[in-house]
Amino acid sequence: MAANVSKRKGNVKNKRSHSLRATKARQNLNLQIAKMADGTRKRISTKEKRTLLKNEKAA
């Protein structure tokens, strides 16, 4: 089982009906299971995963 690492939270937005009535809605994060350098599996956001891959390529 992969553990959550990301401290990020989803966005809160307003859904708008045709009558422009606003109701709160939540956009959840795109969490992916990624293998870390030490071999463990963690659930991190896709944005964080991209950053890790970019840093690996740069090094």
C-alpha positions, -999 to 999 in steps of 0.1 A, spaced: 0 0 0 14 34 -10 14 62 16 3 97 9 32 122 9 17 153 -8 6 181 15 -13 198 -13 -51 202 -12 -76 204 -39 -91 236 -52 -126 248 -42 -146 263 -70 -182 274 -77 -204 254 -101 -227 276 -120 -261 266 -132 -280 283 -160 -297 306 -134 -261 315 -121 -268 299 -88 -234 291 -72 -227 258 -54 -194 248 -40 -175 220 -57 -141 206 -51 -114 197 -76 -93 168 -63 -56 163 -70 -43 139 -96 -25 115 -73 -2 89 -88 18 61 -72 55 68 -78 86 48 -69 111 68 -49 148 66 -50 150 43 -19 125 19 -35 94 27 -16 61 36 -33 44 69 -24 13 87 -36 23 121 -49 6 146 -72 14 146 -109 29 181 -106 54 168 -80 61 137 -100 70 159 -131 93 180 -110 111 149 -96 116 136 -132 129 169 -144 154 171 -116 166 135 -123 172 144 -160 191 176 -151 214 157 -127 
